[in-house]
Amino acid sequence: MEEINNMNNMNSKKILYIDMDNVLVDFASGIALLSNETKQAYEGNLDDVPGLFSLMAPMPYAIESVKFLAEYFDVYILSTAPWKNTSAWSDKAAWVKKYFGDGKDSVFYKRLIITHRKDLNKGDYLIDDRTKNGAGEFAGELIQFGSERFPDWKAVLEYITNNQLCQHYQEPLK
Ligand SMILES: [Mg+2]
């Protein structure tokens, strides 16, 4: 019975997707670590530098914010990897494991979706800095990270908590 209740609670959580580059991941921090030679060789196509995506640091407060949101939402990563940069696909998985853990206790355990059609994923909210790859056509609400309205994680959390977008509050959120 308890198991059924737990399942019901899980299923009634709203689905929240979170983009990686410039939302969870500080894209510029990886670029800054590249040699000048590499930057010149890949000028205009920095996305395609092999191994680039493993070098990047998290955006400020991204890790803490996501762990907090994972208590109230069914969270998934919804990211796009460059088609021509095969290492980006595995680098992204490695990055998620590095910062959130590899095992079942990770909030993103088996919850990494890499796609060029974000609009095909069913859900309630998408936190994304861009409208590309279907983000602009997402059927739920797009919370545009880095915009004037949502410049950083603090603004996103304030919006979500002030508007009670998530269910199952144990107590008022601070
Ligand atoms: Mg992005």
Residues whose N, C-alpha, C, O or C-beta is under 5 A from the ligand:
A	BS01	MG	D19 M20 D21 N22 D129 R130
